[in-house]
């Protein structure tokens, strides 16, 4: 509910930036093809889409903002947003297991907001597909491990990882020392055990740098045995 309210507020701000087409809560199962070509903001939330196919919005050359949260989306085509000027994609509350590839809109994409999906793993190759963005919201995804966000996303300024527990180890140390606006839970550490009740703001970068990540430790134990 809070997410929906937040997205609505953000889109109210965007209304002044161009023509808005609101197709929310229409029971749609496919992206319509008869959308006004002057559309700059499109609202498609609360429909029954299962995928966004390639070139779904190619006729909308002025399209900047897409709101398509709380649908049933499991797949986004690599060229789904080709032909647009997409700046921000709000695609939370769906069933995606991987990040959408925004390479086709690399010159314009700035924000990806996909909280409460099913993303468990993110590779550096996955990050390459969104390397141009400056804001990333992954809150409430079941991430098993954090990738190197700063190496993969050189323009990143804001990262949201709320409702995610992660290894507080050397892989997370750069998040402590960067100028990134980072939003995490007060006590986000799932490992090591001694950090589980320690507030993120209290952890020192050198403590993280000196801590092995759980997967690495398990691998070393197997090698030693």
PyMOL commands that set and color helices and strands:
alter all, ss='L'
color gray80, all
select helices_A, chain A and resi 2-17+103-105+124-128+149-152+170-177+193-195+205-209+214-224
alter helices_A, ss='H'
color red, helices_A
select strands_A, chain A and resi 20-22+41-43+51-52+65-67+75-76+88-90+111-113+135-137+158-160+166-167+181-183+189-191
alter strands_A, ss='S'
color yellow, strands_A
deselect
rebuild
show_as cartoon
